[in-house]
């Protein structure tokens, strides 16, 4: 019975598989589907309400937004509470005292100058006085001269030197004493009155006393000044210290049955629940997020050492697994509309991680689990007012990791159900942790519902994995563990063909399988693939089984009757005959490659030397070499080593461990020098481990056996019986 062909054998896929843009197209399809599935979870919700209407449901804010009007009101109130800042200018006292001294100095200077002029020219006293007053006013600033009366200047000009000196000292002392105190604008009148009251001296005339008071009153100015810059800075700091009035995400804006007043209506408008205009930002934000997810996914796929790095068929398979998983998540998220507590936790998201682990690699499954967690936190946001529901993201992350980790240790099909149980346990622990971390503790019934759905999630994921796995294996020719075990069954048509038509080759293949499996496992390669590949590697010998020595069964060797060139043709053809037969039966590519590559480009030494012996001219080695290709993988190279070792070790007379090891290392050294490992990435260290492993396996096969002595008594009894 022929197996259904994989996608690699379909012409339509072959025509586009190696296209330069196919990888980008696959990731683009993932992005488009993600955008479509997540769009409904980010579109802003709109409600139809009016002022003074009674709310028919609780309405909560879907986002965190600033109530700018309320914030400005708080800031204005804070600014109003800031009192003006005044600064005491202590230097003003000295300045005003100096100004009083300047006035008296100017009067003295005018009097001295006029006295000198009078000595030479006699003038009218009134003219002299007027000229002096005008000179003083000209020297003084316009403001000062306007504030001091002419009578005061006349009094000072006509006073005697002694009285003027007393007036100077008394006035300056009074001014300094009053200016040393804090004088604000509103206190200025009181300060002027106080300085007048302090100038009370009986030794001067009343006119001079009044002039002194006027000068003192003029000198008193405010020294407690309003600081506009400091006040403005303090008010700005006070305004900035006010926290914005925020409408928090999830905040209850209006209760069911409550009337919607102007304040509530304004809050609904601010959070966008009343805005009927198109808001492009959520759509752009989702596109950017999906672009980021796809970029990280494509980068990881291109860098991770897995089959999807270069195999576009495996990338297509990964794409389908990814899409199937997010579709399952989307369908499950719709169950939340049933309003059953915790039903969202039934999502079997670990099916994606388990399928990727089984079909590709655990490393890729773990990274994809992170992406599923991000996507799930958006997809399951129905129970929250925000865009992300991080509880579901946390749950999906641990669920995916559990499935990948458990199957990474052993990916036998029988372990999938146990993996589902392990996932269920992890899911339940995660759900309990999430429920217990809430500030408001849930009831036991609610806890039971959540835990029950979490347990069901792991079971459903295991069932889906078992159901979907064969479709992906068959459709993409994936050589999973279950498929390898199936191919290793003796009931397989091709293995039965080898057993019936070439029994010696079958026995040889079994031993090669034992050697190759142990050797591959010693360097971390797939031992089961090596064993199964070994079973089929000599399938081509069934076309002419008697031309191979292991199948001749003491019959005459047909190569003795034909030319070396014909023998060469028959022997060299068997890897390619086997590969053709394997292709005909739609066998996996890995098995076909092992059959075709296990001899590489090695030389048929026996027939080559025989042909040279019979020929007069030297025959080129190329005529007696396998056409290749050389082993492209480590597994193919190790099967080739095991094949050569198994055939050669039969020729050893009385094999010992030392003889076996010497032979094994010589075969590996010859192949290494012949360049048979150049394309397989095998290192010298790995070749040494392979040699050690093969020697250990052969020692168990060729162990010494005890020669049991013949039972003498039994022989004597039989002799007596014959004689009787």
Helices and strands as residue ranges (DSSP letters): G 7-9, H 11-17, H 22-42, E 59-60, E 65-66, H 68-80, E 86-88, H 91-120, H 125-139, H 142-147, H 150-158, H 161-179, H 188-198, H 206-219, E 224-226, H 228-240, E 246-247, E 252-254, H 262-270, H 281-303, G 307-309, H 312-333, G 334-338, G 343-346, H 350-359, H 362-379, H 390-409, H 415-436, H 444-476, H 481-487, H 493-501, H 503-522, H 527-536, G 539-543, G 545-547, G 549-551, G 558-561, H 564-584, H 589-597, H 605-614, G 621-624, H 634-649, H 657-673, H 684-701, H 712-723
